[in-house]
Amino acid sequence: MIRKTKFALALAGLVALTTSAAFADDQALIDALVRKGILTQKDADKIESEVSKNPAVVPAPSSPLKLAPWIQELKLSGDLRLRYQWDEEQAQEPSAAPGIPTPTPSPSLRNPTPTLTGSPNGKNHVATRSRWRFRLRLNAEIKFDGGFFGGFSLTTNNFADTGNQTYTGGFQNYSIYISKAFLGWNGYPGLAIIAGKQDNPFYTTDLFYDPSIYPQGLVERIDFDKLFGWNSAGEPVGYSKEGKTPPPAPAKHPSVFELSLIAGQFIFYDNNEYNFDSDLKNDSYLFEEQLLARYRTDWLSITFGPSLFIANAAGYGHDTVANGPAGNFSSVNTGGFTAPAKTDFLQFLDGTGEERDLFVVLAPGDITVKVANIPVKLYWDFAYNFDGGKRYSLLGTAGQRATSTTFFNGTALGGGGTIVTTQRDGTNPTGSPLAGLYSQVVLNPDGSVNHFIDPAQPSTKDKTAWLIGLKIGDNKKAGDISVYGDFRQVGIASVDPNLSASDSMNARLNFQGFGFGINYNVTDFLILGVSGRYDWNLTNLYGGQATRGSGIADDNTWHFIRVDALLKF
């Protein structure tokens, strides 16, 4: 009887242990009971047999997060970036023409309280800033039944080209804005459709697209390698952040070739087309198609993504200034309302009011090799605007005719003064100058502008933008370090200033310069970085909309140093 009782207690104890998912340690306990004589080897074998026939069932812990049954997966992520930035901006024009305000660095958006140094007549005006900033982003990605997916993101700034907020305002609170809200379907291998405000779907660099911009509209993608099964170990069809596919599965073959076609139709601005008889009668749309090819092995990757970008020639407000009598200005508004200042409309920096004359061919790419298991990437981008000549002329139409009583006769200057010749070549007119951009100006003895001469003509570099850079290393886990450097040139009529990167060149065109950066993973989720740029004007320009009120090419130099701490979660 005592023996049966001991057997029952031992069996009950073992059952309790297996129920708590500790059966991996039960064999040692059974052996100990056999050694002490509590169980015979026969009894021990019987217990093991009974337990193996009835394995323990451990109930799954209940989750406080309840999801609808048609939701397969919910992924939450985000990041918090703290930044210190010092920058300095110098106006390009040495002084103002009579009747035209001296260009000064932009207030409000990029430069709310600029510090000006330099001579009082405008020459060498410099604005210097020192700011502490932060950016918070919260993301949600959802997978549904039937191949549907969606997501949304929240960020800390309403501007399209930045999520940064400057610490200011006496401990004021900061708003949260919706930066993404999209719905998609990828229920058939190799096909995907996405609608709404979404990540940039294209393989690109910041030469053409600011990384903070999320386009809105419709995107279609065809992955031919998955559709036709070229690579059995290829990536699953899906949606991912920043226009890139999910991390690939390990390849079963020594090399993989991928080919995709990506098309986007984006809604830029909804004009009230029934109120205007001009280009404002059409809504503003942007179109882009890209053929993306990638070849990769265990140690080599080559990517090339040629694409075509087109705007539908719709405006969102533009002034055309006609030539009035000498000494006077006359303005003809063809858009129905006055062209806004660069910080007052759509909260973009350019203020050109034009989504036209953009027929741009793009050719980004990179070659990456692994050296001692460290990735070394040579990357590039190229953009050429076939309608750049028209866009260049458009930039000058808002320039005003300067008052002048002194004319240039080709050999001498009446009333004194000096001719300042810029980097452009051209003939010298004998009469009063026309409105627009100029390659030469006449300065008074005190350095102020007397009048403009020699209207500038567009060149190939005005229509072209390009960059080339080198990056060594990557930032994925604790201890990783990466460094990069690049050089770029951006012509004044080459890319769309509404979309181009604001950090690299202060959202200005007609620039060239160097950039660099170094980033270090303190942990898997915390990255510290230092970066900077030094940029200067590609071509000296005077007058016109580009260097006056709109400010898309009004800087002579721009440079910055910034320090970042990025926390990912």
Residue pairs with C-beta under 8 A, 6 or more apart in sequence:
6 38
6 39
7 39
7 43
10 33
10 38
10 39
10 47
11 47
11 50
13 29
14 26
14 29
14 30
14 47
14 51
15 51
17 23
17 25
17 26
17 29
18 26
18 51
18 55
18 56
19 56
19 58
20 56
20 58
21 56
21 58
23 51
23 55
23 56
26 51
27 48
30 39
30 44
30 47
30 48
31 44
33 39
33 44
34 40
34 41
34 44
39 47
65 74
67 74
70 144
70 145
71 142
71 143
71 144
72 143
72 144
72 145
73 142
73 143
74 140
74 141
74 142
74 143
75 139
75 140
75 141
75 142
76 138
76 139
76 140
77 139
77 141
77 568
77 569
78 136
78 137
78 138
78 139
78 568
78 569
79 135
79 136
79 137
79 566
79 567
79 568
79 569
80 134
80 135
80 136
80 137
80 566
80 567
80 569
81 134
81 135
81 136
81 564
81 565
81 566
81 567
82 132
82 133
82 134
82 564
82 565
83 132
83 133
83 134
83 135
83 164
83 562
83 563
83 564
83 565
84 130
84 131
84 132
84 133
84 562
84 563
85 129
85 130
85 131
85 133
85 560
85 561
85 562
85 563
86 128
86 129
86 130
86 131
86 560
86 561
86 562
87 128
87 129
87 506
87 558
87 559
87 560
87 561
88 126
88 127
88 128
88 129
88 557
88 558
88 559
88 560
89 105
89 111
89 114
89 126
89 127
89 128
89 506
89 555
89 557
89 558
90 124
90 125
90 126
90 127
90 555
90 556
90 557
90 558
91 102
91 103
91 104
91 105
91 122
91 125
91 126
91 554
91 555
91 556
92 103
92 537
92 540
92 541
92 547
92 553
92 554
92 555
92 556
93 102
93 103
93 122
93 449
93 542
93 547
93 554
94 121
94 122
94 123
94 124
94 420
94 443
94 447
94 449
95 102
95 121
95 122
95 123
95 443
95 447
95 448
95 449
96 102
96 103
96 122
96 448
96 449
97 402
97 403
97 449
97 450
97 451
97 452
97 543
98 402
98 403
98 404
98 448
98 449
98 450
99 329
99 400
99 402
99 403
100 400
100 402
100 543
100 548
101 548
102 121
102 122
102 125
103 122
103 125
103 547
103 548
103 551
103 554
104 114
104 116
104 125
104 127
105 111
105 114
105 116
105 125
105 127
106 114
106 342
106 343
106 349
106 551
107 113
107 114
107 343
108 343
109 159
109 343
109 347
109 349
110 349
110 502
110 506
110 507
111 127
111 129
112 166
112 168
113 129
114 127
114 128
114 129
115 127
115 128
115 129
116 125
116 126
116 127
117 124
117 125
117 126
117 128
118 124
118 125
118 126
119 447
121 446
121 447
121 448
123 447
131 166
131 167
132 166
132 167
133 164
133 165
133 166
133 167
134 156
134 164
134 165
134 167
135 155
135 156
135 157
135 162
135 163
135 164
135 165
136 155
136 156
136 163
137 153
137 154
137 155
137 156
137 163
137 179
138 153
138 154
138 155
139 151
139 152
139 153
139 180
139 241
140 151
140 152
140 153
141 149
141 150
141 151
141 239
142 149
142 150
142 151
143 149
144 150
146 185
146 187
147 185
147 186
147 187
147 188
148 183
148 184
148 185
148 187
149 183
149 184
149 185
149 186
149 238
149 239
150 182
150 183
150 184
151 180
151 181
151 182
151 239
152 178
152 180
152 181
152 182
153 178
153 179
153 180
153 181
153 214
154 176
154 177
154 178
154 179
155 163
155 176
155 177
155 179
156 163
156 164
156 165
156 174
156 175
156 176
156 177
157 163
157 164
157 165
157 177
158 175
158 177
158 347
159 347
160 210
160 212
160 213
160 214
160 347
160 348
160 498
161 210
161 212
161 213
161 348
161 349
161 501
161 502
161 507
162 210
162 212
162 502
162 503
163 179
163 212
165 174
178 197
179 197
179 214
180 196
180 197
180 198
180 199
180 214
181 196
181 197
182 194
182 195
182 196
182 197
182 198
183 194
183 195
183 196
184 192
184 193
184 194
184 195
184 198
184 239
185 192
185 193
186 192
186 193
186 237
186 238
186 239
188 237
189 226
189 227
189 237
190 222
190 223
190 224
190 225
190 226
190 227
190 228
190 237
191 221
191 222
191 223
191 227
191 237
192 219
192 220
192 221
192 223
192 237
192 238
192 239
193 218
193 219
193 220
193 221
194 201
194 218
194 219
194 221
194 239
195 217
195 218
195 219
196 216
197 214
197 215
197 216
198 214
198 215
198 216
198 219
199 214
199 240
199 241
199 242
199 243
200 209
200 211
200 213
200 214
200 215
200 242
200 243
201 215
201 219
201 221
201 243
201 262
201 264
202 209
202 243
202 262
202 264
202 288
202 290
202 292
202 305
202 307
203 243
203 244
203 290
203 292
203 303
203 305
203 364
204 243
204 305
204 362
204 364
204 381
205 364
205 379
205 381
205 467
206 500
206 501
206 503
206 504
207 364
207 381
207 383
207 465
207 466
207 467
207 488
207 490
207 495
207 500
207 501
208 309
208 360
208 362
208 364
208 381
208 383
208 465
208 495
208 496
208 499
208 500
209 499
209 500
209 501
210 499
210 500
210 501
210 502
210 503
211 242
211 501
212 502
213 499
215 264
215 266
215 286
216 266
216 267
217 264
217 265
217 266
217 267
217 285
217 286
218 264
218 265
218 266
219 262
219 263
219 264
219 265
220 262
220 263
221 260
221 261
221 262
221 263
222 260
222 261
223 234
223 235
223 237
223 245
223 258
223 259
223 260
224 230
224 259
224 260
224 261
225 231
225 234
225 256
225 257
225 258
225 259
225 260
226 234
226 235
226 236
226 237
230 257
230 258
231 251
231 253
231 256
231 257
231 258
232 252
232 253
233 248
233 249
233 250
233 251
233 252
233 253
233 256
234 248
234 249
234 256
234 258
235 245
235 246
235 247
235 248
235 249
235 258
236 246
236 249
238 245
238 246
240 246
248 256
251 296
251 297
251 298
254 297
254 298
255 295
255 296
255 297
256 295
256 296
256 297
257 293
257 294
257 295
258 292
258 293
258 294
258 295
258 296
259 291
259 292
259 293
259 294
260 291
260 292
260 293
261 289
261 290
261 291
261 292
262 289
262 290
262 292
262 307
263 288
263 289
263 290
264 286
264 287
264 288
264 289
265 285
265 286
265 287
266 285
266 286
266 287
266 288
267 283
267 284
267 285
268 284
268 285
268 286
268 311
268 314
268 355
268 498
269 283
269 284
269 314
269 316
269 346
269 355
270 283
270 284
271 280
271 281
271 282
271 283
271 284
271 314
271 315
271 316
272 280
273 280
273 281
273 282
273 283
274 281
275 336
276 335
276 336
278 315
278 334
278 335
278 336
279 313
279 314
279 315
279 318
279 335
279 356
280 314
280 315
280 316
280 317
280 335
280 336
282 312
282 313
282 314
283 314
284 311
284 312
284 314
284 315
284 316
284 355
285 311
285 312
285 314
286 309
286 310
286 311
286 312
286 355
287 309
287 310
287 311
287 312
288 307
288 308
288 309
288 310
289 307
289 308
290 305
290 306
290 307
290 308
290 362
291 305
291 306
291 307
292 303
292 304
292 305
293 303
293 304
293 305
294 301
294 302
294 303
294 304
295 301
295 302
296 302
298 370
299 369
299 370
300 367
300 368
300 369
300 370
301 366
301 367
301 368
301 369
302 365
302 366
302 367
302 368
303 365
303 366
303 367
303 368
304 363
304 364
304 365
305 362
305 363
305 364
305 365
306 361
306 362
306 363
307 361
307 362
307 363
308 359
308 360
308 361
308 362
309 358
309 359
309 360
309 361
309 362
309 496
310 358
310 359
310 360
311 355
311 356
311 357
311 358
311 496
312 355
313 355
313 356
313 357
314 355
314 356
315 335
315 353
315 354
315 355
315 356
316 345
316 346
316 353
316 354
316 355
317 335
317 336
317 337
317 338
317 339
317 340
317 345
317 353
318 334
318 335
318 339
318 352
318 353
318 354
318 398
319 331
319 332
319 333
319 334
319 335
319 338
319 339
319 353
319 398
320 331
320 332
320 333
320 334
320 397
320 398
321 329
321 330
321 331
321 332
321 397
321 398
321 399
321 400
321 401
321 435
322 330
322 331
322 332
322 435
323 330
323 401
323 434
323 435
324 330
324 401
326 403
326 404
326 432
327 403
327 404
327 405
328 401
328 403
329 400
329 401
335 353
339 351
339 353
339 398
339 549
339 550
340 346
340 351
340 353
341 351
341 549
341 550
342 348
342 349
342 350
342 351
342 549
342 550
342 551
342 552
343 349
343 351
344 351
345 351
345 353
346 498
348 497
348 498
349 497
349 502
349 507
349 551
349 552
350 497
350 498
350 507
350 550
350 551
350 552
351 549
351 550
351 551
351 552
352 394
352 395
352 497
352 545
352 550
352 552
353 550
354 391
354 394
355 496
355 498
356 390
356 391
356 394
357 385
357 387
357 388
357 390
357 391
357 394
357 493
358 385
358 387
358 391
358 496
359 385
359 386
359 387
360 383
360 384
360 385
360 386
360 494
360 495
360 496
361 383
361 384
361 386
362 381
362 382
362 383
363 380
363 381
363 382
363 383
364 379
364 380
364 381
364 382
365 379
365 380
365 381
366 377
366 378
366 379
366 380
367 377
367 378
367 379
368 375
368 376
368 377
368 378
369 375
369 376
370 376
374 472
374 473
375 471
375 472
375 473
375 474
376 470
376 471
376 472
377 470
377 471
377 472
378 468
378 469
378 470
379 468
379 469
379 470
379 471
379 486
380 466
380 467
380 468
380 469
381 465
381 466
381 467
382 464
382 465
382 466
383 464
383 465
383 466
383 494
383 495
384 463
384 464
384 465
384 494
385 391
385 463
385 464
385 491
385 493
385 494
385 495
386 463
388 458
388 462
388 463
388 464
388 491
388 493
388 494
389 458
389 463
389 493
391 493
392 437
392 458
392 462
392 463
392 492
392 493
393 436
393 458
394 545
395 437
395 492
395 493
395 544
395 545
395 546
395 552
395 553
396 435
396 436
396 437
396 455
396 456
396 543
396 544
396 545
396 546
397 435
397 436
397 544
397 545
398 435
398 544
398 545
398 548
398 549
398 550
399 435
399 436
399 437
399 543
399 544
399 545
399 548
400 435
400 543
400 548
401 432
401 433
401 434
401 435
402 433
402 449
402 451
402 452
402 543
403 451
404 432
404 433
404 442
404 450
404 451
405 415
406 413
406 414
406 415
406 417
406 442
406 450
406 451
407 414
407 430
407 431
407 432
407 451
408 419
408 428
408 429
408 430
408 442
408 453
409 430
410 428
410 430
413 419
413 442
415 450
416 444
416 445
417 442
417 443
417 444
417 445
417 450
418 442
418 443
418 445
419 440
419 441
419 442
419 443
419 453
420 440
420 441
420 442
420 443
421 439
421 440
422 439
422 440
422 456
422 539
422 540
422 541
422 542
423 439
423 539
423 540
424 439
424 440
424 454
424 456
424 457
424 459
424 539
424 540
425 439
426 439
426 440
426 454
426 455
426 456
426 457
427 454
428 440
428 453
428 454
429 453
429 454
429 455
432 451
433 451
433 452
433 453
433 455
434 455
435 543
435 544
436 455
436 456
436 543
436 544
437 455
437 456
437 541
437 542
437 543
437 544
437 546
437 547
438 452
438 453
438 454
438 455
438 456
438 541
438 542
438 543
438 544
439 454
439 455
439 456
439 457
439 540
439 541
439 542
440 452
440 453
440 454
441 449
441 450
441 451
441 452
441 453
441 542
442 449
442 450
442 451
442 452
442 453
443 449
443 450
444 450
449 542
452 542
452 543
456 539
456 541
458 493
459 539
461 489
461 491
461 538
461 539
462 491
462 492
462 493
462 494
462 510
462 539
463 491
463 493
463 494
464 489
464 491
464 494
465 488
465 489
465 490
465 491
465 494
465 495
466 488
466 489
467 486
467 487
467 488
467 489
468 486
468 487
468 488
469 484
469 485
469 486
469 487
469 515
470 484
470 485
470 486
471 482
471 483
471 484
472 482
472 483
472 484
473 480
473 481
473 482
473 483
474 480
474 482
475 481
475 482
475 519
475 520
475 521
475 527
476 521
476 524
477 521
477 524
478 521
478 522
478 523
478 524
479 521
480 520
480 521
481 518
481 519
481 520
481 521
482 518
482 519
483 516
483 517
483 518
483 519
484 516
484 517
484 518
485 514
485 515
485 516
485 517
486 514
486 515
486 516
487 512
487 513
487 514
487 515
488 504
488 505
488 512
488 513
488 515
489 511
489 512
489 538
490 500
490 505
490 509
490 510
490 511
490 512
490 538
491 509
491 510
491 538
492 509
492 510
492 538
492 539
492 541
492 546
492 552
492 553
493 509
494 509
495 509
497 507
497 508
497 509
497 552
500 507
500 509
501 507
504 515
504 533
504 535
505 511
505 513
505 533
505 535
505 558
506 535
506 555
506 558
507 552
508 535
508 551
508 552
508 553
508 554
508 555
508 558
509 546
509 552
509 553
510 537
510 538
510 539
510 541
510 546
510 553
511 535
511 536
511 537
511 538
511 553
511 555
511 558
512 535
512 536
512 537
512 538
513 533
513 534
513 535
513 536
513 558
513 559
514 533
514 534
514 535
515 531
515 532
515 533
516 531
516 532
516 533
517 529
517 530
517 531
517 532
518 529
518 530
518 531
519 527
519 528
519 529
520 527
520 528
520 529
521 527
522 528
525 567
525 568
525 569
526 565
526 566
526 567
526 568
527 564
527 565
527 566
527 568
528 563
528 564
528 565
528 566
529 563
529 564
529 565
529 566
530 561
530 562
530 563
530 564
531 561
531 562
531 564
532 559
532 560
532 561
532 562
533 558
533 559
533 560
534 557
534 559
535 555
535 557
535 558
535 559
536 556
536 557
536 558
537 553
537 555
537 556
537 557
541 547
541 553
545 552
546 552
546 553
546 554
547 553
547 554
548 554
